[in-house]
Amino acid sequence: MPALYIMIPVAVVIVLVAIYVLFWAVDSGQYDDMEGPAHSILFDDQDPNHKAGVDEASGREVPTPHEKKA
C-alpha cells in the first residue's frame, strides 16, 4: 500500500510529460506534412540540380553509382 503513494504520482507525472511532448510536437510542425516523406522515397535523387547531387566542398556534381568514372 505505501508503494501506491509513490507510484500514482509518478504515473501522473509521466502522463503529463507525455501530453506536453505531444502538444510540443504538434506545435512545432512535426505532423504538418504526413504524405510528403512517404512519397519522396519513391523518387530518385538523380536530379543534378538537387542539393544531394552536388558536392558542397568542391561545388561539383557527385557521380552516381551507375555512372562510369573517367
C-alpha positions as CSV (number, residue, x, y, z in Angstrom):
1,M,0.0,0.0,0.0
2,P,2.8,2.6,0.7
3,A,4.2,1.9,-2.7
4,L,1.0,3.4,-4.2
5,Y,1.8,6.7,-2.6
6,I,4.9,6.8,-4.8
7,M,3.6,5.0,-8.0
8,I,0.5,7.1,-8.5
9,P,2.2,10.5,-8.5
10,V,5.0,9.1,-10.7
11,A,2.4,7.8,-13.2
12,V,0.6,11.1,-13.3
13,V,3.9,12.9,-13.9
14,I,4.7,10.6,-16.8
15,V,1.3,11.1,-18.3
16,L,1.7,14.9,-18.0
17,V,5.2,14.8,-19.6
18,A,3.8,12.6,-22.5
19,I,0.9,15.1,-23.1
20,Y,3.4,18.0,-23.0
21,V,5.6,16.3,-25.6
22,L,2.6,15.5,-27.8
23,F,1.5,19.2,-27.8
24,W,5.1,20.4,-28.4
25,A,5.4,18.1,-31.4
26,V,2.1,19.3,-32.9
27,D,3.0,23.0,-32.3
28,S,6.5,22.6,-33.8
29,G,5.1,21.2,-37.0
30,Q,6.1,17.6,-36.7
31,Y,2.8,16.4,-38.1
32,D,2.2,19.1,-40.8
33,D,3.2,17.0,-43.8
34,M,2.2,13.4,-43.3
35,E,2.3,12.4,-47.0
36,G,5.5,14.1,-48.3
37,P,8.0,11.7,-46.7
38,A,6.0,8.7,-47.8
39,H,6.0,9.9,-51.4
40,S,9.6,11.1,-51.5
41,I,11.0,7.7,-51.1
42,L,9.6,6.7,-54.4
43,F,11.7,9.2,-56.3
44,D,15.4,9.0,-57.1
45,D,17.8,11.8,-56.1
46,Q,19.5,11.8,-59.5
47,D,18.5,15.3,-60.4
48,P,21.8,17.3,-60.8
49,N,20.1,20.4,-59.6
50,H,19.2,18.7,-56.3
51,K,21.3,19.6,-53.3
52,A,22.2,16.0,-52.7
53,G,23.7,15.7,-56.2
54,V,26.3,18.5,-55.6
55,D,29.4,18.1,-53.6
56,E,29.3,21.1,-51.2
57,A,33.1,21.3,-50.7
58,S,34.1,21.5,-54.3
59,G,30.9,22.7,-55.9
60,R,31.0,19.9,-58.5
61,E,28.4,17.1,-59.2
62,V,28.8,13.9,-57.4
63,P,28.8,10.9,-59.8
64,T,26.0,8.4,-59.3
65,P,26.9,4.8,-58.7
66,H,25.8,3.6,-62.1
67,E,27.9,6.3,-64.0
68,K,31.4,5.4,-65.1
69,K,34.3,7.4,-63.7
70,A,36.6,8.9,-66.4
